[in-house]
């Protein structure tokens, strides 16, 4: 999946052209998702009928739609065409929240625990990237991972020989050229590069910043507030599938593997680099963790530094982020991103 984010100008355009989601009770809802190891359950929910079963329980209809382009799926959500979308915490902050759409993390599904990596050719570590170019998808989670890695060795992007914007579709081919000395990317590309080249080494990966790259299902805050049945149905369906995955149901896992373009072995390898929150209590703990506000502050600072925290953002505190205990980072008068454990906790309590 391309975890890329928009420029500030594009976010501003979305904000000014988007049709607002009206606050109202309704019975039909739409979620968008794109292919990534931690989001394959959304497609399975739709295909298996599990989502329909839970929606019927609450007297509503929930349609789950696959969008091939990850960024486009978030754009469409931001424009009001969907009630929710699968997105990372960083992209939620930059696109819908930065564009003025009040958004709630309904499901905290997982965090990348090695799926994203900095890969170099030959010997040397992160510190040896000084003066060298690095290929990655600019303004993406890969860009953020590189920044965190460089910071760990006292370097910054200014110390590099430049960042070369390279699409995920071109990353493997780029790595094979003599000019490319280092890349930052995500699975399955990480596995393909490491397995295809003897001199490829991962020198920093997302397991070294646990909990920072969160994979979520985010929904429109007002829609959720007006329609609690929506939150209950989605959470109930999601955690039914999480239970099947936790039990190692190979029929379920194989269906997800095939839908993502790999086999069972390949999908399990990707899951091994993903900290899935199969138990709702674990998702609640992640959303309530004392570390999350620090993470979101660092993410906001990265986005502001790159000029993509929202058009005209005066500081990294431009967007307020609210947490389950009521605390807020950023501007408390402009809260547009919320971590709400209500429905995950209901699942944990067996109250759905």
N, C-alpha and C positions, 0 to 999 in steps of 0.2 A: 504494500500500500504506500502511496506517496503521501507522507505526512508533511506536506508543504503548506505554507501559509501565505496569505495575501499581503501585498504592499498596503501601506496606510491609505494610499489614494483609492485602491480597489475596495478596501473596507468602507471608506467614506461613501463611495458610489453605491455599495450595497445598502448602507444605512439610509441613504436618501431616496433610493428607488424601491426599497422593500415595502411590501404591503404588510401592515401590522397584523398579528394574530389577535383577533378580537376575543375579549374576555367573555366567555359564555359557556354554559353547559352544553355538551354535545355527546353524540354516541358513536361517531366515526372518527378514527385517528389514523395517522400515517407516520411510520418511522422509516428513516433511510439508513442504510449501512453500506460499507464497502469491505472488500476482502482484506483480511488480516487475521492472523492466527487467533487472537482473542475475540474477534468479532464474528467468526464463523457460526457460533451458536445462533445469531440472529437469523441467518438464512435457514438454519435447521428448524428454528421455531416456526417459521412460515411454512416450510415444505412439509413438516411432519404433522401439522395440524394442532400442535401443542398451544400455539398462540391463540388459535381459534377457540380451543376448549376453554382457556382461561378468560378470554374476552366474553364468550357466551355466559360464563358464570356470573359476570358482572353486568350483563345486558348491554354490551358495547361491541364494536367491531374495530379491530386493530390490524391494519395492513402493514407488512414489513417489506420494503422495496430495496432491492440491491441497486446501487449506483456505481458504475465502473470507475468513475473518477472520484477519488476521495475528497479533494478540495471542492469539486462541484457539488457533492452531497451536502457539505457544510454551507456552501453558498445558497443552495436551495432551501435548506432549513432556515437560514438567516432571512431569506426573502419571504418566509411564511408558507412555503409550499409543503413543509412537513412539520409535524408536531415535535419530532425529536430526531436525533442523528447520532451515529457512532462517531466519536471524536476524541482526540487526546486532550488533556488538561491545557496544554499550551495553545492548541488551535482553537479551543473553546474560548479562551481568554482573548485571543487576538482577533478572531473573526466575529462571531455573534456578540459576545460581551463587549469587545472593543467597538463594535458597530452599533451598540445601544440596545441589543436584544437581551432582555433579562432571561437568563438561562440557568437551569438547575441540573446538577448531576444526579440523575435518578438511580443509576446503577454504576458503581465503581467495579468494573469487571476484572481488571488485572493491572499489573505494571510490567514493563519490559525489564527482563532480568538477564540480559545478554543478547536479546534479539537485535540490538543496535550496537554497532562497533566501529572503532577506528582501526583500519587495517593498513599496515605498512609493508613495503617490500624489503626483504633482507633483515639485517641486524639493526639494533637501535630501538629506542623507545620513544615516548611522547616528546621528551626534551630534544630529541634529535630532529624533530620536525621544524626547528628553527631555521628560517630561511628557505624552506621548501614549500612548494605549492601543494594544496590538498583539494581533491575533487569531492564534491558532495552536492546534494540538492540544497541550494541556497535558501535561507530563511525557513528551514525545516527543523524537525526534531534532530536530524543529523547535525545541523549547524549548532544547535544547543548542546548536544553531546560533546562536540569538539570543543566548544567554549568551556564546558565543565572540566574536560580532560586537560586542556591547556592550563587552566587555573590551578589544577592540582600539582603542576610542576613549575608554577611561577611564570608562565608565559601567557600571552594573549594573542588574538588573531593578528595584531599588528606585527608580531614577531615572525609570522609565516612569510613565505614567498608568494602569498596570495591565496585566495579561495577561488576555485574554478567551478562555476555552476555546471553541474552535470546531471541530466535526468536519470531517474532510476532505470529507465529502459536502456540507457547507454552505458551504465556503470561497469558492467562486466567487460564489455568490449574496451572501454577506456582503460581499465586496469591492466589489460594485456599489452598496452602500448608502452614504449620506453620512456615517454615523457611523464607518465603518471607514476608518482612515487608513493602516494598515500591516498586512500579513499575513506569516506565515512558513509555507511549505508546501513540497511536493516535486512532482516531475514525475509525471504529465503536467499537474498543476494549475498549476505554474509557467508552463509554455509557454502554457496556455490563458489565464491572466490577462494575461501580457505581450503576447500577440497580440491580445487582445480590447479592450485599453484603451490609448489613446494616452498617458495620463498615468502609466501603470504603469512603475516602474523598479526593477530589482533592484540593491540597494545593498550586498548582501553575500551570497555564496553559498559552497557547500561546496568550490569550487575554491580558496578562500582558506585552507582548513584541510585540505589534502590528506592523505589517509591516516587521518583521524580518524573518519569514518563508514564503517566496514568492513561489507561484506555477506558473510556466512559461511554455510557448512553446518556446523552443530555437532552433535556426537553424544555419546552417553553414554560417558564415559571408560572405565568398566569393561567395557562391551559391546565397545568397540573393542579393548581390551587382550586380551580373551578370544577375539576373532574377527578376527584380522588379515586374513582373506579378505574380510571386509566392507569394510574400509578400502581394500584393493586394488581390489576390484570398483567401488566408488563413484568412486575417483580415476581409474581407467582409463576409465570411461564418461564422466565429466565432461570429461576432457581430450581425448577423441575429439571431443566436440561443440565444445570450445573451438577445436580445430584447424579444424573446418568453419566456425565463425564468423570466425576470423582470416582464412580464405581468401575470405571474403565470399560464401559459399554462399547465394544468394538464396532458394532453396527452403527452406532451414533457417530463415533469418531471417524469411521471410514467414510461416512456420508459427508462429513465436514472436510475431510482430506480431499476427497474427489472434487468437491465444490470449489476448493481453493487451488486445484491444479496439481496436487501432489498425491502421494500414497500414504497409507497408514503410518509407515515408518517415518516418512518425511514430516508428517504432521505432528507425530509424537516428539520428534526432534525439536520442532519449533515450540511445542508446548513446554519442553524441558527448559527453554530459555525465557519462559513467560511465567510470572507468578500469578496464576489464576486464583481468584478468590471464590473457590467453589462453595464454601460455607458463607451464608450471608453475614454471620457474626464477624468473619474476617474482613469482609468489605466494610462493615460498620466501623471496625477498629481502624482500618486504613483511612477512612474519611474523617475519623475523629482524632487521628494521631497528632501529637504535639509537633511533629516535624512538617506536617502539610503546610501550615502558614509560611514557614521558612522557605519551603520549596516554591510555593506560589509567588512569594516575593522575589525569589531569584529568577523565576520565569518572567515575571513582569519586568524586571530590570533588563533581562536579555531582550525582550520584545521592544522595550523603549529605546534601548541602545541601537537597535536595528531600524527604528523608525516605523514600527508596525504594531503599535499598541492602540491604534485608533488615530484618525486624522486630527491633528492639532493637540495631541496629548501633551500637556505641559510637564509631566513627570511620570516616573514609573508607578506612581500612586494613582494614576488617572482612573482606573477601574477598581471598584470595590469588590472584594471577594469575601463572602460570608461563610462561616463554618458552623457545624452542628451545635457548638456551645454558645453561639451568638456573637463570637468575636469576628472582627473584620480586619482584613489587611487592605491597603489601598484607601480609596476615598469612601468613607462610610455614607456619604451623601449621593454616591453614584454606584451602588451595589448592582452589578449586572451578572454576577456569577456566584452560584450558591451550591455548597455541598450539603445535601439534605439526606439524613439517614432514615427518615420516617418509614419508607416502604421497605428498605433493606432490613430494618429492625423488625417490622411486621413479619417478614419472611423468617427471620431468625427466631421469632417468638411463636411461629406456627399460627399466626393470626390472619393468614390470607385464605 
